[in-house]
Amino acid sequence: MGAPLAAVHRPAGAGAARFCASGFTIIELMVTLVILAILATVAAPSMRDLLNAARLRSAASDLYESVILARSEAVKRASTVDIVPSGSGWQAGWKVQSGTTVLQGHDAIQYVTVTANTTGNLSYGLNGRVTTGVRSFVITSSQSSGLAARCVLIDASGRPGVKTDTDGNSANGCN
């Protein structure tokens, strides 16, 4: 029977100074970095579209939430509640207010375009119905034209809803 491997005697000589190093060679490291760079290049456009889609959904949800708040506050306060665009238009943000009391403010939205069907405010009367102004908003991405638009639509009773564009033409709303 042979001796265990650890007990095998190696003669001293030219091979005795050689040692076994563990780790990666520079070639292996460079190949790995090139593969990672290729994968990152492929993944970056998908990540950008994912972020733009999230911004679009977030903007539609924020506007929808403000419309719900305005409607419920109009009924609760038994007075008119307005959603007023800030600055140069809806994209610059908006405020929900009852008279001069600001109930909620929303800052400008980055990389998203908000288009209302008419100019002016969205006003809810004390019965929860829209009294004047805007009836629909089309929200599109200013960064990625391939993303489906989102619309915040307000029906005749004043109830809002969010719809996704199905025909790829945001000019006609979300059909």
C-alpha positions in Angstrom: 0.0 0.0 0.0 1.2 3.5 -0.8 1.8 6.3 1.6 -0.8 9.1 1.9 -0.3 12.1 -0.4 0.7 14.4 2.4 3.5 12.1 3.5 5.1 11.8 0.0 8.6 13.1 0.1 9.7 15.5 -2.7 13.3 15.8 -3.5 14.9 19.2 -3.1 16.1 20.7 -6.3 15.0 23.0 -9.2 11.2 22.4 -8.6 11.3 23.0 -4.9 11.3 26.8 -5.2 8.1 26.8 -7.3 4.8 27.6 -5.4 1.2 27.4 -6.3 -0.5 30.9 -6.4 -4.3 31.2 -6.4 -6.3 34.0 -8.0 -7.0 35.3 -11.5 -4.7 36.1 -14.3 -4.9 39.5 -15.9 -6.2 37.9 -19.1 -9.1 36.3 -17.2 -9.9 39.6 -15.5 -9.9 41.5 -18.8 -12.2 38.9 -20.5 -14.6 39.2 -17.5 -14.7 43.0 -17.8 -15.3 42.8 -21.5 -18.3 40.5 -21.0 -19.7 42.7 -18.2 -19.4 45.8 -20.5 -21.3 44.0 -23.3 -24.0 43.0 -20.9 -24.3 46.5 -19.5 -24.6 47.9 -23.0 -27.4 45.5 -23.8 -29.2 46.2 -20.6 -29.0 50.0 -20.5 -31.8 50.7 -23.0 -34.1 48.3 -21.3 -33.4 50.0 -17.9 -34.1 53.4 -19.4 -37.5 52.3 -20.8 -38.3 50.8 -17.5 -37.6 54.0 -15.6 -39.5 56.1 -18.2 -42.5 53.7 -17.9 -42.4 54.1 -14.1 -42.3 57.9 -14.4 -45.3 57.8 -16.7 -47.3 55.5 -14.3 -46.3 57.7 -11.3 -47.4 60.9 -13.0 -50.8 59.4 -13.9 -51.3 58.1 -10.4 -50.4 61.4 -8.8 -52.8 63.3 -11.0 -55.5 60.7 -10.4 -55.0 61.0 -6.7 -55.3 64.8 -6.8 -58.6 64.5 -8.8 -60.0 62.0 -6.2 -58.9 64.4 -3.4 -60.6 67.4 -5.1 -63.8 65.5 -5.6 -64.0 64.2 -2.1 -63.1 67.6 -0.6 -65.8 69.3 -2.7 -68.4 67.0 -1.3 -67.0 67.2 2.3 -66.7 71.0 2.4 -69.9 71.6 0.3 -68.0 74.1 -1.8 -66.1 74.3 -5.1 -62.7 72.7 -5.1 -60.3 73.5 -8.0 -57.3 71.8 -9.4 -55.2 74.6 -10.8 -52.1 74.2 -13.1 -48.9 75.8 -11.7 -46.9 78.2 -13.8 -46.9 77.5 -17.5 -49.2 74.5 -17.5 -50.0 71.1 -16.0 -46.4 69.8 -16.6 -45.2 72.4 -14.2 -47.3 70.9 -11.4 -50.7 71.7 -9.9 -52.5 72.7 -6.7 -55.7 71.4 -5.2 -57.4 74.3 -3.6 -60.7 75.4 -2.0 -61.0 79.1 -2.4 -57.6 80.4 -1.3 -56.8 77.4 0.9 -54.3 75.1 -0.8 -55.1 71.5 0.1 -52.4 69.8 -1.8 -49.5 70.9 -4.1 -47.7 68.9 -6.6 -44.3 69.8 -8.1 -43.2 69.8 -11.7 -43.0 66.4 -13.4 -39.6 65.5 -15.0 -39.5 63.8 -18.4 -43.3 63.6 -18.8 -45.7 65.7 -20.8 -49.2 66.4 -19.4 -51.7 67.7 -21.9 -55.3 68.7 -20.9 -58.2 68.7 -23.4 -58.9 72.4 -22.6 -57.2 75.2 -20.9 -58.1 76.3 -17.4 -58.8 74.6 -14.1 -60.6 71.5 -13.2 -63.4 72.4 -10.9 -65.6 70.2 -8.7 -68.9 71.5 -7.3 -70.4 70.6 -4.0 -72.2 67.6 -5.5 -69.0 66.0 -6.7 -69.5 66.7 -10.3 -67.2 68.6 -12.7 -68.6 72.1 -13.1 -66.1 73.6 -15.6 -62.9 72.9 -17.2 -60.8 70.0 -18.1 -62.3 66.5 -18.6 -59.2 64.5 -19.7 -55.4 64.5 -19.4 -53.0 62.7 -21.7 -49.7 61.9 -20.1 -46.8 60.9 -22.4 -43.1 60.3 -21.9 -40.9 63.1 -23.4 -37.9 60.6 -23.2 -39.3 57.5 -25.0 -41.9 57.8 -27.8 -42.5 54.0 -27.8 -44.3 54.0 -24.4 -48.1 53.9 -24.4 -49.6 57.1 -23.1 -51.7 57.1 -19.9 -54.9 59.1 -19.6 -56.8 60.4 -16.6 -60.4 60.6 -17.8 -63.3 62.2 -15.8 -66.8 60.9 -16.7 -70.0 62.8 -16.6 -70.6 62.0 -12.9 -67.2 63.4 -12.0 -65.6 60.0 -11.3 -62.0 59.8 -12.6 -60.3 56.8 -14.1 -56.9 55.9 -15.5 -56.6 54.3 -18.9 -53.7 53.2 -21.1 -53.5 54.1 -24.7 -54.1 51.0 -26.9 -53.7 52.3 -30.5 -50.3 54.0 -30.0 -51.7 57.4 -31.0 -51.7 59.7 -28.0 -53.2 62.5 -30.1 -56.6 60.9 -30.0 -56.5 60.3 -26.2 -56.4 56.8 -24.9 -58.4 54.8 -27.4 
